Amino acid sequence: MTDTIRLGLVGCGWAAGEIVRASATLPSLKIVTAYDSDTSRASALAAKAGARVAPSLDALLADPNIDTVYVGIPHVLLAPTVEAALNAGKHVLAEKPLALDVATARRLGAFADSKRLKLAVFFELRRAGTVERARELVQSGAIGTPRFVRLRTLIDKRRNYYGEPGAPNWRASLSQAGGGVLLMNSIHQLDSLRYITGLDYTRATGALATFTATAEVEDTVSATLTLDNGGLLSLAANAHSPGADDEETIEIDGTLGRLDIPDPFGIAPLRLYSIADKAWRDIPVERPDSHLRMLDSFARAILDDGPVPASAADAAASLGAVLAIYESAHTGRAVDIL
């Protein structure tokens, strides 16, 4: 292994564009090839990256000049493409949710381990300044034991997010996307909370609705999750909350205080309340490029043979919570998360 990761892009949409942007100043990673079923899109992104265009997925995976593959394609295609890349002996960085069922996500993690390859999931919020600082505070005991969490995913998505009228894209399809705002967006915050607190999800109840989107997937969710320390989490998500701006937030009530974590891409500070001091304190945080830092962490995991910044097991844990909410919404019963 050299000191530079040679990356091939599979999928050249917006998310891959962020990989190209963030990697431009990262000497440990070089994008060498791009592939997309839309050749014009692959050509445009390859030109930005200074890379070549692969004629097919098989050609990209067979290329000996590529040691690592980024997979950013519709959810239903993630797992089989990740497995093909691992079979080809490539390290893999995959977009969430990695798979559409928990068993497959876990199996992919075990398969990567068996081949001594790195498989990471691009939960970039783990490297957001707000999330990193919140983790430090919670792990140091600043708010004591977490007891009640309020997680809000309030977004005002553009109306053509699911495709133009009469020509929907894959995000509008339940079979291709697997879900809507919960699986697309809230899963990032669910992963962030696990990263911040070290807690897992054990039980879920939920309700879904599609009020605004012209799609088969939900755009609104209300749910309650039980944490493995007995705490509770209340989740509210709306993909079309009128005027929502920087409102993907987490608030954690603990036995010694409370921590309010603002939208990681906004400008608001963290806020910490101490029961002992009976006072709020603003905690300014830097907003580094979370995409760049996540890519750097992934590259270092390969080069130094260390742990990946977010694993298949992490993806399976948050996916399990999402799928339990979906099952509860469809059955009207509380669902245990295994």
C-alpha positions as CSV (number, residue, x, y, z in Angstrom):
1,M,0.0,0.0,0.0
2,T,1.3,3.4,-0.9
3,D,0.7,6.6,1.2
4,T,-2.2,7.6,-1.2
5,I,-5.6,5.9,-1.5
6,R,-6.6,5.5,-5.2
7,L,-10.3,5.9,-5.3
8,G,-12.9,4.9,-7.9
9,L,-16.4,6.6,-7.7
10,V,-19.5,4.5,-8.4
11,G,-22.3,6.9,-8.8
12,C,-21.7,10.5,-9.8
13,G,-24.6,12.4,-8.2
14,W,-24.6,15.2,-5.7
15,A,-23.1,13.1,-2.9
16,A,-20.2,12.0,-5.1
17,G,-19.7,15.7,-6.0
18,E,-19.2,16.4,-2.3
19,I,-16.5,13.7,-2.2
20,V,-14.8,15.3,-5.2
21,R,-15.0,18.7,-3.5
22,A,-13.8,17.6,-0.1
23,S,-10.9,15.4,-1.4
24,A,-9.4,18.2,-3.5
25,T,-7.1,19.2,-0.6
26,L,-6.6,15.7,0.8
27,P,-3.2,14.4,-0.2
28,S,-3.9,10.9,1.2
29,L,-6.7,10.3,-1.4
30,K,-6.8,10.6,-5.1
31,I,-9.8,10.0,-7.3
32,V,-8.7,8.2,-10.4
33,T,-11.9,6.8,-12.0
34,A,-15.6,7.5,-12.1
35,Y,-18.5,5.4,-13.2
36,D,-22.2,6.2,-13.5
37,S,-25.0,4.7,-15.6
38,D,-25.5,8.2,-16.9
39,T,-22.3,8.6,-19.0
40,S,-22.6,12.4,-19.3
41,R,-22.8,12.8,-15.5
42,A,-19.8,10.6,-15.0
43,S,-17.8,12.6,-17.6
44,A,-18.7,15.9,-16.0
45,L,-17.7,14.8,-12.5
46,A,-14.6,13.0,-13.7
47,A,-13.5,16.2,-15.4
48,K,-13.8,18.1,-12.1
49,A,-11.8,15.4,-10.3
50,G,-9.1,15.0,-13.0
51,A,-10.1,11.4,-13.3
52,R,-11.0,9.0,-16.2
53,V,-14.4,7.5,-16.9
54,A,-14.8,3.8,-16.5
55,P,-16.9,2.2,-19.3
56,S,-18.7,-0.1,-16.9
57,L,-18.9,-1.0,-13.2
58,D,-17.1,-4.3,-13.9
59,A,-14.3,-2.4,-15.6
60,L,-13.9,-0.1,-12.6
61,L,-13.9,-3.0,-10.1
62,A,-11.3,-4.9,-12.2
63,D,-9.0,-1.9,-12.5
64,P,-5.7,-2.8,-10.6
65,N,-5.0,1.0,-10.2
66,I,-8.0,1.3,-7.9
67,D,-7.7,0.0,-4.3
68,T,-10.8,1.7,-2.8
69,V,-14.3,2.3,-4.1
70,Y,-16.9,4.9,-3.1
71,V,-20.5,3.8,-3.6
72,G,-23.1,6.5,-3.8
73,I,-26.1,5.1,-5.7
74,P,-29.8,4.5,-5.0
75,H,-30.3,2.6,-1.7
76,V,-31.6,-0.6,-3.3
77,L,-28.3,-1.0,-5.2
78,L,-25.9,-0.2,-2.4
79,A,-25.6,-3.6,-0.8
80,P,-25.0,-5.7,-4.0
81,T,-22.5,-3.1,-5.3
82,V,-20.6,-3.0,-2.0
83,E,-20.4,-6.8,-2.0
84,A,-19.1,-6.8,-5.6
85,A,-16.4,-4.3,-4.7
86,L,-15.4,-6.3,-1.6
87,N,-15.3,-9.4,-3.8
88,A,-13.0,-7.5,-6.1
89,G,-10.6,-6.9,-3.2
90,K,-11.4,-3.2,-2.8
91,H,-11.8,-1.2,0.4
92,V,-15.3,0.5,0.4
93,L,-16.7,3.7,1.5
94,A,-20.5,3.5,1.1
95,E,-23.3,6.0,1.5
96,K,-25.9,5.2,4.2
97,P,-27.9,3.2,4.9
98,L,-25.5,0.5,3.3
99,A,-28.4,-2.0,3.0
100,L,-32.1,-2.1,3.3
101,D,-32.2,-4.7,6.0
102,V,-30.1,-5.2,9.2
103,A,-28.9,-8.7,8.4
104,T,-27.4,-7.7,5.1
105,A,-25.6,-4.7,6.7
106,R,-24.1,-7.0,9.3
107,R,-23.2,-9.7,6.8
108,L,-21.3,-7.1,4.6
109,G,-19.3,-6.0,7.7
110,A,-18.4,-9.6,8.5
111,F,-17.5,-10.3,4.9
112,A,-15.2,-7.2,4.8
113,D,-13.5,-8.3,8.0
114,S,-13.0,-11.9,6.6
115,K,-11.2,-10.4,3.6
116,R,-9.2,-7.9,5.8
117,L,-10.7,-5.0,3.9
118,K,-12.1,-1.7,5.3
119,L,-15.8,-1.0,4.9
120,A,-17.0,2.3,6.2
121,V,-20.3,4.1,6.0
122,F,-20.4,7.8,5.2
123,F,-22.0,9.1,8.4
124,E,-20.2,12.4,8.0
125,L,-21.9,14.1,10.9
126,R,-19.6,12.1,13.2
127,R,-16.9,14.6,12.1
128,A,-19.0,17.7,12.5
129,G,-17.7,20.1,15.1
130,T,-20.9,20.2,17.0
131,V,-21.1,16.4,17.2
132,E,-17.5,16.0,18.2
133,R,-17.7,18.6,21.0
134,A,-21.0,17.1,22.2
135,R,-19.4,13.7,22.4
136,E,-16.6,15.1,24.5
137,L,-19.1,16.8,26.9
138,V,-21.4,13.8,27.3
139,Q,-18.5,11.4,27.7
140,S,-16.9,13.6,30.4
141,G,-20.1,13.5,32.4
142,A,-21.1,17.1,31.9
143,I,-24.8,16.3,31.9
144,G,-24.7,13.0,33.8
145,T,-26.7,10.1,32.6
146,P,-28.8,10.9,29.5
147,R,-32.5,10.4,30.2
148,F,-34.6,12.1,27.6
149,V,-33.6,13.1,24.1
150,R,-35.5,15.3,21.6
151,L,-34.4,14.7,18.0
152,R,-35.8,17.0,15.3
153,T,-35.3,16.6,11.6
154,L,-37.1,19.7,10.3
155,I,-36.3,20.5,6.7
156,D,-38.0,22.5,3.9
157,K,-36.9,20.4,0.9
158,R,-37.5,21.7,-2.6
159,R,-40.7,20.3,-4.1
160,N,-38.9,18.6,-7.0
161,Y,-36.6,16.6,-4.6
162,Y,-38.5,13.5,-5.5
163,G,-38.4,14.3,-9.2
164,E,-40.5,16.4,-11.6
165,P,-44.3,15.8,-11.8
166,G,-44.8,12.7,-14.0
167,A,-41.2,11.8,-13.9
168,P,-40.3,10.8,-10.3
169,N,-36.7,9.8,-9.4
170,W,-35.6,6.9,-7.2
171,R,-36.1,8.8,-4.0
172,A,-39.9,8.7,-4.6
173,S,-39.9,4.9,-4.9
174,L,-40.4,2.8,-1.8
175,S,-38.8,-0.2,-3.4
176,Q,-35.7,1.8,-4.5
177,A,-35.3,4.2,-1.6
178,G,-36.6,2.0,1.2
179,G,-38.1,5.0,3.0
180,G,-38.3,8.8,3.1
181,V,-37.2,11.5,5.5
182,L,-36.6,8.9,8.3
183,L,-34.2,6.8,6.2
184,M,-32.8,9.7,4.2
185,N,-32.2,12.2,6.9
186,S,-33.0,11.3,10.5
187,I,-30.8,8.2,10.3
188,H,-27.8,10.6,10.4
189,Q,-29.0,12.1,13.7
190,L,-29.8,8.6,15.1
191,D,-26.2,7.6,14.3
192,S,-24.9,10.9,15.8
193,L,-26.7,10.3,19.0
194,R,-25.2,6.8,19.3
195,Y,-21.8,8.3,18.6
196,I,-22.3,11.0,21.2
197,T,-23.7,8.9,24.0
198,G,-22.6,5.4,23.4
199,L,-26.3,4.3,23.9
200,D,-28.3,2.0,21.6
201,Y,-31.9,1.7,20.7
202,T,-34.0,-1.1,22.1
203,R,-37.7,-0.5,21.3
204,A,-39.7,1.7,19.0
205,T,-43.2,3.1,18.3
206,G,-44.0,5.3,15.4
207,A,-46.4,6.9,13.0
208,L,-45.8,8.0,9.4
209,A,-47.5,10.3,6.9
210,T,-47.0,11.7,3.4
211,F,-48.6,15.2,3.5
212,T,-46.7,17.1,0.9
213,A,-44.4,14.9,-1.3
214,T,-45.7,13.3,-4.4
215,A,-44.0,10.0,-3.5
216,E,-44.5,6.5,-2.1
217,V,-42.3,7.3,0.8
218,E,-43.1,9.2,4.0
219,D,-42.3,12.9,4.5
220,T,-43.4,13.1,8.1
221,V,-42.6,11.0,11.1
222,S,-43.4,11.0,14.8
223,A,-41.7,8.3,17.0
224,T,-40.5,7.3,20.4
225,L,-37.5,5.1,21.0
226,T,-36.3,3.5,24.2
227,L,-32.6,3.6,24.9
228,D,-30.6,0.8,26.4
229,N,-30.1,2.7,29.7
230,G,-33.9,3.1,30.1
231,G,-34.0,6.6,28.7
232,L,-36.4,7.8,26.0
233,L,-36.0,9.6,22.7
234,S,-38.8,11.6,21.0
235,L,-38.3,12.0,17.2
236,A,-40.1,14.5,15.0
237,A,-39.3,14.7,11.3
238,N,-40.8,16.7,8.4
239,A,-39.2,16.9,5.0
240,H,-41.4,19.9,4.1
241,S,-41.7,22.0,7.3
242,P,-42.5,25.5,6.0
243,G,-39.6,27.8,6.4
244,A,-37.4,25.4,8.3
245,D,-33.8,26.5,8.3
246,D,-30.9,24.9,10.3
247,E,-33.4,22.9,12.3
248,E,-31.9,19.4,12.5
249,T,-31.2,19.5,16.2
250,I,-30.7,17.2,19.2
251,E,-31.5,18.1,22.8
252,I,-30.3,15.8,25.6
253,D,-31.7,16.0,29.2
254,G,-29.4,14.3,31.7
255,T,-29.3,13.8,35.5
256,L,-26.9,16.7,35.9
257,G,-27.9,19.0,33.1
258,R,-29.0,19.5,29.5
259,L,-27.1,19.8,26.2
260,D,-28.7,21.4,23.2
261,I,-26.9,20.5,19.9
262,P,-27.6,22.9,17.1
263,D,-27.8,22.1,13.4
264,P,-24.2,21.0,12.5
265,F,-24.3,23.2,9.3
266,G,-25.7,26.3,11.1
267,I,-24.0,28.9,13.1
268,A,-25.6,28.5,16.6
269,P,-23.4,27.4,19.5
270,L,-23.9,24.4,21.7
271,R,-25.8,25.3,24.8
272,L,-25.1,23.5,28.2
273,Y,-27.2,23.8,31.3
274,S,-25.8,22.8,34.6
275,I,-28.2,21.9,37.4
276,A,-25.5,22.6,40.0
277,D,-24.9,26.1,38.6
278,K,-28.5,26.8,37.6
279,A,-27.2,28.5,34.5
280,W,-26.9,28.1,30.7
281,R,-23.5,28.4,29.0
282,D,-23.0,28.9,25.3
283,I,-20.1,26.8,23.9
284,P,-18.8,28.1,20.6
285,V,-17.6,25.4,18.2
286,E,-15.7,25.4,15.0
287,R,-17.5,24.1,11.9
288,P,-14.8,22.2,10.0
289,D,-15.5,20.5,6.7
290,S,-17.1,17.3,8.0
291,H,-16.9,15.6,4.6
292,L,-13.2,16.3,4.4
293,R,-12.6,15.1,8.0
294,M,-14.6,11.9,7.4
295,L,-12.7,11.2,4.2
296,D,-9.4,11.8,6.0
297,S,-10.5,9.4,8.9
298,F,-11.4,6.7,6.3
299,A,-8.1,7.1,4.5
300,R,-6.1,6.9,7.7
301,A,-8.0,3.7,8.7
302,I,-6.7,2.1,5.5
303,L,-3.2,3.5,5.6
304,D,-2.7,2.8,9.3
305,D,-4.9,-0.4,9.4
306,G,-7.0,1.2,12.1
307,P,-10.8,1.2,12.8
308,V,-13.0,2.9,10.3
309,P,-14.9,6.1,11.5
310,A,-18.3,4.5,11.1
311,S,-18.7,0.8,10.5
312,A,-21.2,-1.6,9.0
313,A,-22.3,-2.4,12.6
314,D,-23.0,1.3,13.2
315,A,-25.1,1.3,10.0
316,A,-27.0,-1.8,11.1
317,A,-27.7,-0.2,14.5
318,S,-29.3,3.0,13.2
319,L,-31.0,1.1,10.4
320,G,-32.5,-1.2,12.9
321,A,-34.1,1.7,14.7
322,V,-35.4,3.1,11.5
323,L,-36.9,-0.2,10.3
324,A,-38.5,-0.7,13.8
325,I,-40.2,2.6,13.5
326,Y,-41.5,1.7,10.1
327,E,-42.8,-1.7,11.4
328,S,-44.5,-0.1,14.3
329,A,-46.2,2.5,12.1
330,H,-47.5,-0.3,9.8
331,T,-48.6,-2.7,12.6
332,G,-49.7,-0.2,15.3
333,R,-47.6,-2.0,17.9
334,A,-44.3,-1.3,19.7
335,V,-41.4,-3.2,18.1
336,D,-38.3,-4.5,19.8
337,I,-35.0,-3.6,18.1
338,L,-32.8,-6.7,17.9
